[in-house]
């Protein structure tokens, strides 16, 4: 890796109505390095990269972008692309109905005598796919690919534009473990070929694996830059600089007595796809006690989310058999609305698609699942809605300029808090949390864990689905392991270990 500085961003300031997103940020990157940009949700990481890539054009921010010693004035994304910069967002910008090769060269098509040269396009697409290690027919449609392979196509698309600097915004947020490993190895391989990578990530384990340098932002300001060669990238330093305080134990201790009262129980619970006789869930027996956190561990696709949704009113319309008991009463929820009224709430793993109404504001998202509570006759009581939203904004420390702010303008961690607020307003007996800390930073994780402890201390019961084994072990009182739609094991936390869980999850 060379020590030549390829990028410098000096004194960058960027404001939105009611908030200063970037405040005198300085950020520099060396040629051919993997530079991780980390910080809490709302720290300004994505905003800074949107300034760099021309999404926020010259004139909408203060400060200078200097590339290879020259001040740049990117007025549009194409300007940054012409300088060898490509950015890949969490929401991939591919056209599902088009083929891989059409997507790779979309916007810079290969022409011959004024006509699209499809043969050369397919050939060059194959070369790009080979560079990212993806063995697949370039004529395959994007909609037929999993998220991991789509991510590789996005990178191939960037390489087809002769990218010199590749920016990845939370690239592993939606990937399974294998796809995540493949992506990180690809970044290391691209580094060998001189491609400079800037990666925004919340996952500290990824930082340790690939980062040459780390820059930490907090509250829109540059806090520090750490060098891996000098041994500066440690967990303590990263967390302290990200959150502005030391967190000695990210999983806060919980000291309360769990009741013997069983709040929710399922017996011989089986779910079939309507179009198939193959069970999605097979003979599951599980119970949750008052004041208890149950951890549901297992590999992706094991059936954990399917189980959660099947008991939350069965929105996927599985054919169900078995018994569901809530507060010792047999229940038969035909719709999520009936589950909610009975005291069961479900925080979706996909907050943007299933958990929130992104174009509505914070107060509307918080109140939407329990409008009866704030109605006067047939009309919403605006003052009651404002009061409720304000209370949850304060109690959950939701960072937003106002409760009238559109939810799509909030950071991931604050969106997750809004989703939690929505379901806490329902005042459930049982709260199902599906990947509750996915895509959020360590500080927001700690706040959510602390909230979970407070809720069970008040007598709520929680079922937590998590793919992060340290999280399962750190927050659960008891663990069920799900494998291929079945419960493959159950254990109290005192007997649990990562090795035991993985053994049960893979058998």
N, C-alpha and C positions, 0 to 999 in steps of 0.2 A: 504494500500500500504506500502510495506517495504521500508526502506531507504538504503538497501544494493545495492551497485553499481554493476551492472551486466556487463556493457560494458564501456571501456575507449579507445578512439582513441587518441594517443599522437603524436603531431608534424607531422601530415600527410601532405606530399607534393606529388603532382602528376602533371606532365607536359605532354602536347601534342605539336606537332610541332607548334611553333609560339605563344604558350599561356601556362601560368602557371595556371592550373585549381584549384589547392589546394595549399595554401601557409601556412605551419605551423599550420594546423587546429587541434584544440583540441575539443573533443566531448565526453561527458559521459552521461550514461543513468542508471537510477535506476530500480531495478527489479519491475515489475508489474505496471509501469507507462505508460501513453500515452504521448509521447514526440514528439512535432511538430518541424519539421525542416523547417524554412522559410527563404526567401531571394529573391532578384530579379532574373529574368531569367539570367542564366550564372553565378550565385553566387557560384556554385559548389556543390549544394545539391545532385543531382543525382550521380555525380561523387564520392562523399564521400560514398554514400550507395553502389555503385558498387565496391568500394575498400573493404568495410565491407563484402559484400556477395561473394567475390572471382571472380567477373566478371573481375576486374582488379587484376591479381594474385600477390602474394607475389614476390617481386623483381622488379615490375614495378612502385613501389611507395616507398617513404621514410617514416619512422615513424613506430609506433607499434600499433597493435590491441590487446587489453587485454580483455579477457572474463573470468569472475569469477576468476580474479587474475592471469591468465595464458596468456603469450604472444602467439598469434596464427600466423601461417604462411599458410594462405589459398592459395593453388596453383590452385584451381578450385572451381566451385560452389558447387560441392558435398561435399567438405571439410567444407564449412560453414553450409550446410544443416545437416551434421552429428553433428554439434554443436548446432543444434536447431534453426538456422536462416533461414527464408524464405523471399524472396522479391517478391512483386507483382508490375508489371510495368503498365503504362498507357495502353500500347498495350498488351492485355491479351494473355497469352501463352497457349491457349486451342486449341484442334484439333476439328474443327467444325463438321466433319463427324463422330466422335466417340461419344459414350454415356457419360453421366455425370460420371457414375461409372468407365468407362475406363479412363477418363481424371483424376479423383481424384487419382487413383492408378497407373497412367502411370509412369514407371521408378522405382517403388517399388511394383511390383505386388505381390499379395498374392498367395503363392504356397502351394500345398499339395502333398507330394511324388513326387516332381519334375514337377507337372502339375499345370497349372493355376486353382485356385479354384474360379470359377465365382460366385457360390452361396454365399460364404463368402465375396467376393468382393462387391457384390450388398448389402449384409447385412451391412457391415462396411461403405459403401458409404452412406447408409440411416442414420446411426448413425452420420456421419460427417455432413450431410445436416441438421439433426435435431439440431446440435450444432450451426449452423449459421442461424437457423430459416427459412430454405427454405423447404416448403412443396411441393415436386414434385417427380415424379417417377424417380428413379436413371437411368432408361433405356432410358430416353429422350435424344435425340441428342442435342449437344451444339448449333448447328445452329438454333434450334427452340427456343432458349432463347433470351430475351432482354439483353442489356448490364448490367443492374443492377443485374439480376440473374446470369449472367456469372461471375460477380465480386464475388458474394457469393460462387460460385463453386470454384473459385480460392482460396478463404480463406479456404473452406472446404478441398481443396487439401493440403494446407499448414498444417492444423490441423492434417491431416492424417499422417503427418511425425513427429508428436509430437513436433510441433514448440514451442519454448520458446520465440523467438523474431521475431515479424512479422513487416516487412518493407513494407509500402505502398507508392508508388510514384504517387502523384496526383490521388488518388483513385476515387474522385468524379467528375473529369473533364468532363466525358461524361455521367454523371447520371442526371436524372430528380430529382425534389425536393423530391419526396417520396422515391426513391431509395437512395438518399443521406442521408435522415433521418434514413432509415433502417440501412445503413452502419455505421453511427456514433453511433447509439444505440448498434449495434453489437460490435463495438470496446470497448464500455463501459462494455458490458457484458463479453467480453474476459478478460478485465482487472480484473474483479471480480474473474476470474478463474486463475489468475496468469500469463496471457500472457502479455508480454511487447510489446508495439506497438510504432513504429517510423513512423510518417506520414509526408511526404512532401506535403505541400499544399500552394496555393496562396490565398485561401479564408480565410480571417481573421475571418469571422463569425464562421467558423469551429474551428478555434483555440480557440476562446472564449468558445465554447461549450464543447470541449473534452480535451483540453491540461492540463496536470499537470505541464509540463515544456516546455519551448520554447527555442530553440537555433537558433540564427540568424547568417547567413553567408552573407558576402558581398565581392565581388571581390575575392573569394577564400580564405577568412580569417574568423576566428571566431570573431564575434563582441561582443556578449554577450549571456548569458543564463538567462532567466526570470522564476520566480517561481510563479505559480498561487496562492499558499497558502499565499504568502506574498503580494498579490495584485499587482504584478509587470506587469501583462499582460494587457496592455491598448493599445488602438488604436494609441495614440500619440507615445508611446514608440516603438511599432512594426514598424510603418511607418518610424519614424525618423531613427531607427537603420537599417532598410532594405535599405533605399535609401540614407542615409547619409545626409539627410536634412529634414526639416519640410515641410510637404505639408498641408497647412491650409485648402485648399478646393480642394479635388481631382477632382472636376468638375470645370475647370477654367471658369471664367466669359466670356461672349461673348457680345460685344458691337458693333453691326453693324445693319444697316437697311436692312430688308428683302424686296426684290423687289416684286411688284405685278405681275410680269411676271411669268406665269405658264410655267415651262420647260417640265415637264412630266405629263401626265394625262391618266388615264384609265377609261373607261366608260363601265358599264355592263360586266365586265371582268369575264368570266367563263371558267373553265378548267375541262375537263373530262379525266379520265384514259381511254386509248384506249380500254381496255378490259372490261370496265364497263360504264354504263350510270350514275353512281353516280358521282356528281361533286366533284372535289377536291377543287375548288374555285367556289363560287356562287355569281355572280352579284356584283363584287367589283367595287366601284367607289372611286377613290383616285387621288389626285394631289399633286405635289411638286413645290414650287416656287423657283426662282433663289436666291441662298444664304440661303436656309432654310435647317434645319435638321428635317426630319420627323422621329419620332419614331414609329416602329411597335411592339406593345406589344401583348402578348397572351401566352397561355400555349403551351408546346411542343406538336407538332402534330396539331396545330390550322390551319396551312396552310401558315404561314409567309414565310418559305423558298420556298415552292411550288410557292407562288406568285412571289418571287424574280426571281426564275429560269424560270418561265413562260414568264416573260417580257425580260429576258436576252437570247433571241434566242430559248427558249423552248427546252433545251437539253433532257428533259424527254419525249418529244413527246406527250404531252397532246393534246387532241382535244380542240382547243380554239375558243371562240366567244367573241365578244365585240370589242371595239376600243382602240388602243394605239396611243396616240398623243405625239410626241417629237418635241419641239420647234414649236408647232402649226401645224406640218405636220403629217398626218396619216402614221403610220409605220406598217410593217408586217415582223418581224424578223423571218426568217426560220432557223437561225443558230446563235450561239453566235458570230461568226465572223462578221455577219452583224450588230449585236447590238454594237459590239466594234467599228466598222468603223463609226457608227452613233453617237457615244459618250456616250454609256452606259457601265459601268464596274461593275463587281460583285466580291466582295471579299468573297470567300466561308467560311462557318462556319467550314469546315473540311480542314484546310490548308494542311495537310499531304496527304490526298487522292485526293483532287480536286483543291487545290490552288497552289501547288508547285511541281517541278520535283526534288525530294529529292536527287537523285544521280548526279544532275548537280550542277554547282557552282553558286555563288551569281550573278555574272554578267549575266550568261545565263538565270537565272530565271527572272531577272529584265527586260531583253530585249525581252523575248519570245513573248509577246503579241503585240509587235509593231516593228517587224523586218524591215518593210518597211522604218522606220525612220533611220535605221543605215546601209542600203544596198547601195553598189555601183554596179549598174547593178544587177547581179544575185548573188553577193557575199557579205557576211557580212563584214562590215568594222570593223576589230578588234579594231582599235584605237578609233573609235566612240563608240563602245560597252563599252570599258574600261572607257572612259570619262563619259558616262551616268551613269554607275554603280557606279563609284567613286563619282559622284555628289549626287546620292541618298543615298549612304552609309554615306556621310557627313551630308546631310540635315535631314535624319531620324535617325541619330546616331545609325546606325547598328553596333553592336559589333561583329567584325569578324577579324581574323588575316589578311585576304586579301579578295579581291573580287573573288579570285580563290578558296576560301574555299567551299567545298561541303555543300549544305544547310542542309543535314541531321546531320551535326556536330554542327549546331547552336542551341541555346536555343529556347524555344517556342516563347518568346517575339521577338527575333531577326528574327525568321522565319516569324512571322506575319508582321514585318516591311518590309521584303523582298517582301512578297505578296502584301503589300500596294504599295511599290515602283513599282512593275510590272504594277499595274493598274494606278498609277499616271502618269507613262510614256506614257500611252495611251492618257492622257490629256482629260478625259471624261467631259461631261456636267453633267451627273448624276452618282454618285458613290453609289452603294449598298453595305453596310457593314453588313454582316450576322454574328452576335455574334463576333464583332471585338476584344473584349478583353478576349475571353474565354481562360482560361489556362495560362494567363500571370499575372505578378506581378503588384503591385500597382504603382511602378515607371514607368514601361512601359505603363500602362494604362494612366497615367497622360500625358505621351508624345504623345500617340495616340489621346487623347481628345484635347490636344493643337493643334495638326496637323489638326484635324477636324475643329476646330474653324478658323484656318488660311485658310483652303480650302474654307469654305463658305464665309469668308470675301473677298476672291478673286472672288466670284461669282459662285462657284460650288454648286450643290444641292446634298444633301446626304439623302439616306433612310437607317436608322439604325434599324436592327432587333436585339433585345436583350431580354434575359430571366431574366436579372437583373433589377428589377423595379427601384432601385435607379439610375442606369445608364440611363434608359429611361427618368426618371424625371430630371436628372442632365444635360442631353445633348440635349434634344429635344426642338424645337420651337413649334411643334404641334405633337399630338399623335393620331394614329389610333389604335384601339384595334381589333384584329382578333380572332374570335371564330368559330370553326367548318367550316372554309372556307369562312366565311362571315365577313364583317366589322360590328362589333356590337356597335361601337361608335367612335366618333371623338371629340377632345377637344384641345383648346390651352393650352400651358403649365401652364398658370396662373390659369386654372380651374382644373388642374389634381392633383390626389393624388393616392397613392397606393391602397387605399380602392375602389376608383371609377374604377380604371383599373381592379382590381381583380373581382369586381362585373360584369363588362362588359365581362371579359374573361371567366367567369364561367356560364354565362347565354346564 
